[in-house]
Amino acid sequence: MNTPNLEQIVVNALEDVKARDIEIIDTIRLSAQFERIIVASGDSGRQTRALAHNVLDRVRAAGGKVLGIEGEENGEWVLVDLGEIVVHVMQPAIRAYYRLEELWSASPAIRRAGIAAQAAGA
């Protein structure tokens, strides 16, 4: 499965469970280990786990492979490793503390709202 298709599956899975502040960070020039980081917020441990599991289910249903998942125990930060894409589902306080978007700032983050506005011709 190519990266753009996998990216769309992940974003759709996150949106279906009402993830907030979805950001896609292109890391292809910054890391040889993965091409994208997708960061999203969930309001509770229960929601972050549900978001991560929906990503797992959707990727597997599409024939993709899930290499691993971490952080399910407490649900503050759940990481889903899909190989070329790493998904971080975080509660807002954890996301604000670690600021992954700033760590990977050499490549601009794309807010999901911006993608939707471009598609709509805004």
N, C-alpha and C positions, 0 to 999 in steps of 0.2 A: 504494500500500500504506500502510495507516495505521501510526502509530508503535507501538501495542501489538503488532500482528502482527509487525512488523519486529523489535521487541525480543525477542519469543519465538523467532523464527528465529535471531537472533544468539546468544542464550543457549543454545539447543539445540545450535547448531554448536560453541560453545565447550565445552560439557559433553561432547560426543561425542569430543573430542580431549583430554579430561581436564584442562581449564583449572582452575586453583585460584583461590580467593578472588575469585569473580566479584561485582562490585558494579555496581549500576545507580544512576546519579545523575541525578535529574530537574533539568534546567537550564532548563526552559521559562520561568521567571520571571527567569532570570539572563542569558540570551543570546538574541538574536534569530536567531542563526546555526544553532542546533541545539536539539533538545528533550531529548536524553539523551546521557549519556556512559556507556559501559560499559567498565569496567576489569577485566582478568583477568591472571593470572600464568601463565607457562610456565617450566619449569625450565631450558630451554636455548634457544639460538638456533634450533635445528632445530624445537623444539616451538612457539616463538612464531610462526615462519613457517608451520608447519602449521596452527596455530590460525587465523591470519589468512586463509590460503587456504581453509580450510574455511568460514569466514564468507563470503568472496567467493563460493565455489561455491554455498552454500545460498541466499544472497540472490539471486543471478542465477537459480538454478533456480526460485525462487518468483516471478520476474518483477520483482524489484527492481533498482535501479540502484546501481552502485558508482561514486562520484565520483573516488576515488583511493586509493592505498595508498603509504605511505612507511615507510622503515626496514628494508626487507627485507634490505639488504646485510649488516648485522651481526646483525640479529635480537634485539638487546637490547631494543628498543622498536619495535613495529610498529603503525602507526596505519592504520585503515581508515575512510575517510570515506564514509558512506552518506547524507549529506545531513542528515536529521533526527536521526540517531544517529551519534556518532563512537566508534569502538571502539579502545581502547588495550590492546594485548597486550604485557606487559612481563615481563622477568626480575625476580625478587624484589629484587635489590640496586638496580636502577634504579627500581623502584616505590617502594621505601623511601626513596630519595634525593629523588625528585621529589614524592612524596606528593600526587598529584592529588586524592585524596579530600578532603584538607584544604583545598586551593585552592578547591574548589567546596563548602565546608562550609556555606554559607548554605542549601543544600538538602540534607537528610539523605540519605546513601548507604543503599542497600538491599542488604544482604548476601543473596546467593542462598540461603543456608541459611535465612534468615529467611522468605523467600518460600515455600520448601518447607514449613516448619513451619506457616505460616499456612494453606496449602492442605490440610495434613493435619489441621488443627483443633487444633493444639497451642497 
